[in-house]
Amino acid sequence: MRALADITEDALVRVDQQAHREFGDDETAWEPSQLRAYFERLDAARFDPEAVA
């Protein structure tokens, strides 16, 4: 059985990787709406990491 911290960390990594594939590697070039979506996805992964998996 995996620890919740490990599941959460994996979910956060997946969100980050997906955002960089979707929005580009340079975070400073992201539009405000892209940043907002990124942070919303990170929050969702923190609250329910298994939903992201």
C-alpha positions as CSV (number, residue, x, y, z in Angstrom):
1,M,0.0,0.0,0.0
2,R,1.4,3.4,-1.0
3,A,1.5,6.3,1.3
4,L,-0.8,9.2,0.6
5,A,2.2,11.5,0.4
6,D,3.6,9.4,-2.5
7,I,0.3,9.3,-4.3
8,T,0.0,13.1,-3.9
9,E,3.5,13.7,-5.1
10,D,2.9,11.5,-8.2
11,A,-0.3,13.4,-9.0
12,L,1.5,16.8,-8.7
13,V,4.3,15.6,-11.0
14,R,1.7,14.4,-13.6
15,V,-0.1,17.8,-13.5
16,D,3.1,19.7,-13.9
17,Q,4.3,17.5,-16.8
18,Q,1.0,17.7,-18.6
19,A,0.8,21.5,-18.2
20,H,4.3,21.9,-19.6
21,R,3.4,19.7,-22.6
22,E,0.2,21.7,-23.1
23,F,1.4,25.3,-22.4
24,G,5.1,25.1,-23.3
25,D,8.3,24.7,-21.3
26,D,8.7,28.4,-20.5
27,E,6.4,29.2,-17.6
28,T,7.2,32.9,-17.9
29,A,5.5,32.9,-21.3
30,W,2.3,31.4,-20.1
31,E,-0.9,33.5,-20.4
32,P,-2.7,34.4,-17.1
33,S,-5.5,31.9,-18.0
34,Q,-2.9,29.2,-18.4
35,L,-1.3,30.0,-15.1
36,R,-4.8,30.0,-13.4
37,A,-5.6,26.6,-15.0
38,Y,-2.2,25.2,-13.8
39,F,-2.7,26.3,-10.2
40,E,-6.3,25.0,-10.2
41,R,-5.1,21.6,-11.4
42,L,-2.3,21.6,-8.7
43,D,-4.9,22.4,-6.1
44,A,-7.2,19.6,-7.3
45,A,-4.3,17.2,-7.2
46,R,-3.6,18.1,-3.6
47,F,-7.2,17.7,-2.5
48,D,-7.9,14.5,-4.4
49,P,-4.7,13.0,-5.8
50,E,-6.3,9.8,-6.8
51,A,-8.7,11.6,-9.2
52,V,-5.6,12.9,-11.1
53,A,-4.2,9.4,-11.3
